[in-house]
Amino acid sequence: MNSEDLFQRSKLVVPGGVHSPVRSFSSVGGTPIFFKEANGAYLTSVEGKHYIDYCLSFGPLLFGHRHPEIQEVVEDTVRKAWSFGACEPYSLELAEFITERIPWVEKIRFVNSGTEAVMSALRVARAATGRNKILKFDGCYHGHLDQLLVKSGSGLAGLSSSDSKGIGPEIIQNTLVLPLDDESKLEELFQREGSNIACLAIEPLPANYGLLPQRIEFLKKCRELTTKYGVLLLFDEVISGFRVSFQGMAGITGIEPDLVCYGKIIGGGFPVGAYAGKREYMDLVAPSGPVYQAGTLSANPIGMRAGLKTLTKAWTENPYPNLEKATKQLTDGILNLLSQSGDSNWEAVNFGSLFWLKGKTEKAIRTISEIPNTHKSNFATLFHKLLKQGVYLAPSGYEVGFLSSAHTKEIIDLTLEKTKQALQG
Ligand SMILES: *Cc1c(COP(=O)(O)O)cnc(C)c1O
């Protein structure tokens, strides 16, 4: 059994051979590796080769693969039940744990993915305001729900065009799109459309199209204008929640959203998402209110208990300062080795345990239009050199890298040794 054969077989029965597009390596070329096992900072391919993993399932694994304490909870749960479709105490414990520690989360509803969380939060926002329009930003990803799978149109600021076939103009006619990092365009749009907008949705740390940390002034302007015009501010913290700090970007910036979405870390590696926020909005959700939302497998006990264990560890152990340090060691080391090998055209954008390797630019970039157009192919070359030596990055130059607490000093040093070999080879 090897990856090449499995991929060929897979393409016969699965679109593109994968269940989520980036996995196909289409952005970096070559054949995707099929993995059979994972442990700590490591992935093991079906060929039996080990890889140090900096993709980490795209973010959920804050403590690495199969952390023993989380595995124990999962095994204990499986011995008790794996789905009830009824009330149980596990989701209550997770809901209480979060609401007690994040003030703007007064009530929370668990769903099965980040996409589902955002979709449901928008429904709440439209119900709460009686308005239909949604504002999002070019380069922010909010899952694959129809309404937000859009980019800026080339014409008037604010107009949008779909990113996907199968989404007709009538579906996105209420979606407005602006570039990030531009307060004046934001002001202009709110003056024109503010009273028609239900919700401003933003990744407060845009991390799905490279890593584009925003100026605090821009995020504050989002809060100021939404408050002024009675628009709900939705922070999509699916990737940043419990990752950059326990309270996510809202905690770091001190900007309180009206609604917030979580995913990834909240389920400890199991399929869990959540939407949450102020009581007055969340009480609109059925059965306490008129906004319908339901789920057969919602609040699945395995995800609930893996999530609670993960969040409990994050809260009590505060891994964030060490993660940040390790991430800087890693990217400093890689950049050093690159420049020693004669390639000094790289730099790293880091935020906590998130990192993004990119081509050097004159100034920090905050919008997708500033990403150098050589980035994709330069990244692909670096990706394959590292892959050959057993270092696995997310297979796209527009995805960010992640560290976990399993990435110890020894693992970072080993990664740098492998990087050195990769750049010589
Ligand atoms: C991953 C992600 C989503 C989508 O979550 P899924 O669980 O893949 O549906 C939405 N928003 C952000 C910011 C994300 O990073």
The ligand as a Gaussian input file, in Angstrom:
#p B3LYP/6-31G(d) Opt

LIG

0 1
 C      -11.659000      26.452000       9.400000
 C      -12.438000      27.689000       9.416000
 C      -13.820000      27.700000       9.147000
 C      -14.566000      26.479000       8.671000
 O      -14.589000      25.473000       9.623000
 P      -14.949000      23.979000       9.132000
 O      -14.965000      23.187000      10.395000
 O      -13.854000      23.589000       8.181000
 O      -16.271000      24.049000       8.473000
 C      -14.511000      28.884000       9.284000
 N      -13.890000      30.005000       9.664000
 C      -12.566000      30.046000       9.919000
 C      -11.944000      31.317000      10.360000
 C      -11.797000      28.893000       9.791000
 O      -10.491000      28.950000      10.021000

